[in-house]
Amino acid sequence: MSLSPAFLDELRARTSLSTLIGRTVKVQKAGREYKACCPFHNEKTPSFTINDEKGFYHCFGCGAHGDAIRWMTDQRGLPFMEAVKELAQAAGMDVPAPDPRAARRAEQTRGLHDVMAAAQGFFEEQLGGIDGAEARAYLQRRGISDATRRAFGFGYSPDSRGKLKTALKDFGESVLIEAGLLIDPDGAEPDSGKTSKRDSYDRFRGRLMLPIRDIRGRVIAFGGRILGQGEPKYLNSPDTPLFDKGRTLYNIDRASPASRRSGRIVVVEGYMDAIALAQAGFAEAVAPLGTALTEHQIERLWKMADVPILCFDGDSAGQKAAIRAAARALPLLRPGMSLAFATLPGGQDPDDLIRAEGSAAMETVLGSSEPLVERLWKHEHGAAPLDTPEQRAALKQRLSALTDAIAHPDVRAHYVQAFRERYDALFFARRPAFASGPRHSPRTGGGNWQRDRRGNWKPPLPPAGTEVRAIGESGMEQRLLRAVLASLLRHPEQIALHREMLSGLQIADSALAQLLDAMIAASFRKETVETQGLLTILGQGEVYNMAKGMLRADTFTFTPHRMTADPGRAARDLDEAIRVMAQGPELEMNLAAATRRAMEDVSEANLSAQQQALTAHRNHLARLAELAQSEDII
């Protein structure tokens, strides 16, 4: 009888592993996990851990590892189906009725596991024989110790078209083909009834062989490295009923328990990299199998560590692989789950670095890994020149494409903010009036903020003699400013996100300026300030009445069809409007300075550029003011 993976996953999810094990073993709480003395070997100090959240147990002493079903079969000695039935009864689940076809597939799978184990034994035997001399010499040159060779199961496939086929003939030719060990030149499907016109032959010939194992340590495929000249340099088994290269990670059976000891998982480019790291003491290393990192592999990595470290070569190919993995991860990101990136020195792989500088140098590389957001920003920032407005706009567009790919709304919002801060710091310098000293939260009493007579915090004033044109002197600016303030009244959580830029605005209308000051000051409070709280702070009077009028207007957004627009779009438009308002006075000051220089025959080209920038800004302002539909904002 065969059971579907979905049924078994549900059964594991419904079973409290700590409760199950606690029926026969004394367990005690240890943080988020439980611990006990291992029931599989004698020990006095507990090294046996139980993780209910992830549904597994593991002993750091003897290596025992498994889930609820494995516990019932290994510790209780029950057959698989009896274990499942007992757990299902306790969980209130019905075991599915037998499916003859599924039973045949299960039997077939067991046969494939047997043939792969036999092939592994054959390859190991060949490595120790006369034909394996060249392979043994290669391992010696690479510095692979005998202990590492045995631990990873190195073998050798003779340079022959039929030695493996002959050695494993008792399994049957069709099974060997299905397992990916033989190549059928005519492509006949197993059990199809067709007769091949040409003989099948060994897939791996004259190669150093490495078994690829599943999480339970069973051989499911092989990787072979050619010795001497030839292509491909590395050859993996094809996809089979046991092996899906997009769902498998090399060395996962050894790296998974090691990751729980070290608290991290490291992803390298190839299996020889993972082996070199393991030999140097970094047992928590895995590698994809000839493909870019897939969604399934990323999800599997997150089961071992919240922030896996991708350590790829520093050359162009390695960095492209890192960015492909970063882009693949974006739709999957969720709170706490991300990626980090460690870059090796140019031209070096892990083995090169460890041989040249030792394990400490490798630890330094891993310890200096940078977060996903930083790696994405650096890549996009360096992807193209940023000399013209069009090139800078292209950077902004590329960053927006990245954030749009993130499915989780909270994670996406934080990436938008992080990219915005980096973009603004790069292209929009703070105006001198507000760059005269460090900014501190007014709660600390530091920086340029000061208390008024009532004890309320007020933003800093420009230094004496500084000429700054106030916002709101033109009709378009007035309309856009009122729309922005109305939006902030309705969504006070947005104030803190834009506080730095809002505090730099000079507003011509005293009532609007007072309203903005009150909102900024309120955003520094520990507790979240809501709309009603803002109105209470304002008290009675002209500003209070103006704010109430804004709230009585129709629902505000910067986007057309505002009743159906998504909140993310509205937030992006609000961000854009605030930045456009903040840029206006600075652009006009730059134009004035360029005009003075042009009158002195210094740079007419610079004057033209400043004029074009200000014209573009005013057109942008007009578009936003129109979108704001300020007839609804009282």
N, C-alpha and C positions, 0 to 999 in steps of 0.2 A: 504493500500500500504506500502511496506517495501523498504527501500533504503539501498544499501550496505554501509558498513563502509568506503570503499575506496572513494565512491562518496561524503559522508559527510565530510570526512577529506579533500578532494580536495576543497570542497565548503568553508570550514573554512579557508583553506590556502589562497584562492583567495579573502577573505573578509578582508578589513582593519577594525579591530574592533573599533579603535579610530575614524575613519571617520564615521562609522555607528552610534556610540553612540553620536558623536559630532553633528549629525543632529538635535538632540533634547535636548542635554545637553551641557553646556559650559565646555569644557575640556581644560587643559593646560599642556604643556610639563613639565615633572619632571624627568630629567636624561634619562634613557632608557625607561621610562614608561610615562603614562599620568595620571593626577589626576583630580577629579571633586567632587562636592558635590553630595552625593548619591541620585539618583532619587527614591530609594525605601524607604527612611525614611528622616525625616526632620533633617538637620544638617547645621551648619554655617561654620564649619571647614572641608575642604575636607578630607574624609577618603576612597573615592572610587577610586580605581586604575585600569588602563587599560594596559595590556601587549600585544602589537601587536605581539611580537616575539613568545610568547607561546599561544596567541589566547584566552585569558580569561580576565574577569573583576572580581574584588573582592572588597567588602566593609568590612573594618576592624571594622566598627561600628555595622552593623546589620547582617553581614555574607553573604549577597547576593553574589552569585558566579555563573558564567556560561560563555558560549561561545556566538558566534554571533546568533546561533539558539535560545539559551535560552533567549537572550536579546529580540528577536522578540516575543517569546511566553509570557515571564513574564512581559516585560515593555510595549510592543505594544498590548498584548492580542490576538495575532493571533494563530489559530490552527497550529499544527506542520507542516502539509503539506503546508499550506498557507505561513508560515514563510520560508520554504525551497524554494518554488517557487519564492518568491519575491527576496530572496538572490541570487538564481541561475540566475534570469533574470539580476540582477545588475552585476553579475560576468561573464555573457556571457556563461552560461552553460545550457545544456538541461537536464531537469529532466527525468530520465529513465522511460520507459513505465511501467505500473503496472504489477507485476508478481503475479498471484494468489497464487502460492505456498509460495512466500515470504510473502504475506499478511497473509496467514494462520499461518506462523511461528511467525510473529509479534504479531498476536492476541494471540497465544499460550504463547509468552513471557510475554505479559501484564497479562495473567492469572496467570503465575508463580509468577510475582511480587506481585499480589494480595494475593496469597496463602501464600507467605513468610511473608507478612505484618500481615496476620491473625495469623500465627503461632507465630510470635513475640509477638502479643497481648496476646495469650494464655499463653506463657511461663512467661511473666511478671505477669499476673494474678495469676498463680500458685505460683510464688515466694512470693507473698503477702498473700497467703492462708495458711491453716493449714499444707498442705503437704510441704510447703516451709520453715518450721522452721529450719531444719538442714542446708539448704543452706544459710539462713540468718545468722545463727550462724557462719558458715564458713567465710562469708564476714566480719563479725565483728572481728573474730580472725585475718584475714588478714589486718585489718585496713582500709577496703574499706568504705568510707563515703557514706551517703545517696545520696549526690549530685553526686558523681562519679557513684554510682549504677544507678541512673536515666540517667545520661549523656551517659553511655555506654550500657544501655538497658539490664542489667542483668535479667535473668529469671531462671525458674526451670522447668525441665521435670519430671513429676511424674514417679515413678518406676512402670510403668504399660505398658502392651503391646498394649493398645488400647485407652487410654484417648484422645490423640491428634487426632487419626483417627476418633473417634466419634465426637469430637468437630468440626472438619473441614470436616465432611462427605459431606456437600453441594458442595464442590469443585470437588468431584469425586475421587475415589481411584486411577485412573491412573494418575491424575494430582499430587496427593500427592506423588506417587512413583517417578514420573519424577522430582519433586522438591527435592527429596532426603530425604523427611520426613518420608516415610514408606519404609520398606524393603519387597521386594517380594521374598519369599523363593524359588520360582520356576524360578525366573529370566525371567518372561514373559515380552517382550517388550511392552510398552504402544501402544495401538491401533493395536496390532498385530493380534487380533482375537483369541488368545489362552486363554484358561480358566485355571487359577491357581488351582491346587489341594489343596494347603494349603493357609490359610489366610495370608494376609500381616499384618505387625505389626509395631509399632512405632520404629524408628531407635534410638532415644535418650530416655533413661530411667534412672531415678535416677541421673540426672546430673545437675550441675550448667551450665546454658546456656548463651552464648554470641552471639549476632547477628554479622555477618560479612557483612559489607556494601560496596557498590561500591563508586566511587568517588562522585556520586551524593547523597549519603546518603541512598540509597535504600537497604533493606535487601536482600541479594542474597544467603546466606548460614548461617550455625550456627557452633559454636564450643562448645563442652560440656566437662566439667571437672567432673570426677567421684567424688562422696563424699564417703569417706571411702575406703575400699579395693576393688580392681578390676582392670582389664586391658581392653582396654588401658586407661591410665590416662587421656589423652585428645583425643577426638573424633571429627573429622570435617565432615561436609557434603561431600558426594562424588561429583565428577565433574558432573555438570548439564548444561543445556543450559544457565543458568545464571552465573554459578560459575566454573571458571578454576583456581585451586589453584596455578598454576605456573604463572599466570598473575595477581594475586590479592595480595594486601598487607593489613594486618589487620590495621584498624584505619586510612586508607588513606584519608577518607572523612574529618576527623578532623585535621590530621597532615598536609595535603596539605596547607590549609590557614595559619596554625600556622607556617609552614616553611618559608612563605614569610615574616612573622614578625620577626622571629629569624635569618633568613638567613642560616639555616642549617636543615638537616633531619637526624634523628638518627634511626638506624636499630638495634633492639634487637631480642633476640631469640624467645620469645613467647608472646602471647597476654596479659598474666598477667604482664609481664615485661613492656609492652607498657602502660598498665593501671596504674601501680605503678608510672611510670615516669610522666604520665599526671597529676596524683593527686598531685605530688610533684612540678608541675609547668613546666614540660618539655612536652608541648603539641605536639611537632613535632616528636614523636616517632611512628614507624611502626614496624611490624613484619611479616616475612614469615609465611606460614600456613602449618607447618608440613613437609616442604621440604627444601632442600638447596636452597639458593638464585639463581634464574634463570636469564637468559639473559633478558627476558621480564621485570622482576622485577627491574633489574639494570637500564634498559632504562627508566622505569617509575620513578625511584628515581632521575635520572639525569634531569628529567623535573622539579623537585622541588628544587634541589641544585646541583651545579657542582661537589662537593666532599662530598657525603654522608658519615656519620660516622657510621661504623659498631662497635657496642658495645656488644660483646659477653662475656660470662662468662670466667673467667680465668682458668677454669679446662681444662683437655685434650680435652673433647668433644667440648667445646666452641672454643678452638683454632683451632681444626681441621675444624670446620664449617667456621671459618674466612679464613683459607687458601683455602678451597674449593671455597669460594666466590671470593677470590683474583684471583685464577686461572681462574674462569669462566669469570671474567671481562677483562682479558688480551686481547682477540681478539677484544673487543669492545672499548678499550681506544682510545681517540682522544684528540687533544689539549684542555686543560682546564678541561677535564672530567676524574675524577679518583675516588679513594676511600681512606678513612682514617680509621684507626683502633684504637679503645680505648679499653683497657683491664681492666676488673674489677679485684679486688683483688681475689686471689684464694679462691674458695669455696663460693663466694658471687654472688648473682644476684642483679639487680638494687634495688629491694625492700629491700634486706638485708642491702645493703650499705646505703640506705637512712634512714632506721630505726635506724641503728647503729650510723651514723655520720652526717646525715642530707643532705639537697639538695646541700650544698656547696661542699661536698665531691664528689657528682656525677658530679657537674660542673667541678671540678678539673680533674676528669677522662676524661671527654669529651674534656676539654681544652688541655690535654696532648696527644691527639691522634697523631699517627705517620703515615706518608704517605705510600702509597702502596709499593713504591720501597724499603723503609726501612723494612717493614714487610716481604716482600719476601726475602730480603737478610738475615735477622735474622733467618728466618725459614730454608733456605737452608744451611746457615752456621752452624746451630745447628743440622742439620738432621743426621749427621754422623761424625765420627772422621776425623781429618785432619792431621794425623801424618806422613803419607807416601806420596810420589809423586803420587801414584795411587789414593789415597783418595782425594788429592787436585785436580787432574785432573777430578775426578768425580764431585767435586763441580763446576768446570768450565763448565762441560757438562750439569749439571742441570741448571745452570744460562743461558746457551745458549738455552736450551729448552724453558725456560720462555720467553726470548726475541724473539725467533722464533715464538711464539704464538701471538705476537702483530702485528696486521694487519697494523696499520698506520705507514708509514715509518719514519716520523719525531719523533714520540713518541718512536718507536723501537730504533732509533739511540741514543736517549738520555738515554734510559734504558741500552743499550749496554755500553755506556760511564760510566754511574753511577756504574754498576756492575764491569766494568774493573778497575775503580779507587779503589773500595773497595778491589777487589781481589789483585791488585798489592800492595796496602798499607799493606795487610796482609802477603803476601809471598815474596815480592821483595823489601827489604829495599833499600833506596837510598844509593849510594856509598859515602864514607866519603868525597870524593873530592867535592861533591855538597850538603852536608848536614851541612855545617859549619855555616849557618845563615839563617834567614828567607828569603823566596823568595818574591819579589815584582814585579809588572809590571814595566818594565823599564820606562814607561811613568811617574811614580811617582818619578823617580830618586833614589828609595830606593833599598834595597837588594844588591845582589852581582853583578848585571849588571852595566857596566860602558860605558861611551861614548868614542869613539876613537877621533882622532884629527879632523876628518871630522864631528863630531857630531853624528855619527851613534852608535846605541846601540850594545854592544858586550856581549856575554855570559861570565860568570866568568871562570877564570882559576883555576886549582887545586892548593891547598896550596903547598908551596915549600916543596920538599922532598917526596911528595906523588908519589908512583910508580903505574901508571895506564897503562895497555897495550892498545895501540891504536887499534881501529877497522880498518880493511882493510889490515892488515898485511898478511892475508891468502887469497888464491884465491877465496874460497867460500864466505868469508866475503866481499871481494871487489865486487864480482858479485851481492850479495844481497844488499849491500849498494847503488850501482849505481841504482839498480832497485827501491829501496825505494825512492831515491831522484828524479828519473824520474817520479814516481807516484805522489809525492808531487808537482812537477812542473805542472803536468797536473791537479791536484786537490788541489789548494792552500788552500781551506777551511779545509782540513784535518790537516794542519800544527798546528793550534791552539789547536786542539783536542789532539795532541801528543806532544805539546811543552815541557812539563816538562821532559819527557823522552828523547826527541831529544836533549835538551840542555845539558844532561849529557853524551852524547857520545863523546869519544875522537877519532878523525879520523886521520889516518896516512897520507893520501893524502891531501896536503895543499889546492889544488884547490877544492876538494870535501868538505873539512872543511869550506872553505870560502863560498861556495855555501850554505851550511846548515846554517851557521851563518846569511847570508843575508836573507834567508827564515824565520828564527825564528824572527829576528828583525822586518821584514815586517809584521809578523802576529800580532804584538802588535798595529798596526795602527787602528784608529777608523773605517775607511772605509774598505770594503772588498777588499783584494788584489787579483787581477786576474793574470793569467799567464803572460800576456804582461806587467803588472806592475812590476812583479818580474824581467823580463828581463831589463826593464828600470832602475831599481835600480842597477842591476849588471854593467850596462854600457858596454863599449867595452873592450875586452881583453880575456885572456885565459879562465876565468870562464864563461864569456858570451858565448864564442864559444862552450864550453863544454855543457852548458845548451841548446843552440840552437840545438846541435847535439842530445841531449836526446829527444827533442821535435820532431825531424825529424824521430825518430824511430817509429816502428809500435805501434799501440795502446797498452798500457801497462795494465796488470793485473797480479795478483799472481795466478789466477785460470786457469786450463786448458780450452780450447775452449774459449779463451778470448773474441772473438767477440760476443758470446752469453751469457756470464756469467752475473749474476745479479749484480747490483752495491753494494748491501748489502754484498754479498759474497766477492767482491773485497776489500771493506772497512775492513771487518773482517780479511782478509789475510794480509792486510797492517799493521793493528794493531798487528797481531801476529809476523810479521817480525821485527817490531821495538822493540818489547819486547824481542824477542830472541837475537837480536844484543846487547841490553842493558844488558842482563844477562851474556853474555859470559865473559867479563873481571872480573865480580864479582865472577863467578864460578871458574875461574882460580886462583884468589887471595885466595879463600877459600881452593882450593886444595893445593896451596903452603903452606898455614898456617897449614893445616892438615898434610902435609908431614913433616914439621918441628916438629910438635908435635909427629908424629909417630916415628921419629928418636930418640925422647926422651922417647920412650916406654910409651906414654901417652894413645893413642887411635888409634889402627890399624883399628878398626871398623869404626871410623869416616873417616879415610883416604879412606877406601873402598867405603863408601857412597859418598864421594866427587868425587872420580874417576868415579863412576857410573853416578852421576849427570852430570859431564862434558861430558862423552861419549854420554849420551842421548841428551845433548844440541848440540853437534857437529852433531849427526845424524839428529836432527831437523833442524839445520842450512843447512845441505846438501840438505834436502828435499825441503826447501823453496827456496834455490838458484836454484835448478833444475826447480821448478815451475815458478820462475821469468823469465825463458827463456831469459837470458840476452844477447843472441846473437842479439836481437833486440834493445838493449839499447847501444847506442854509447858512 
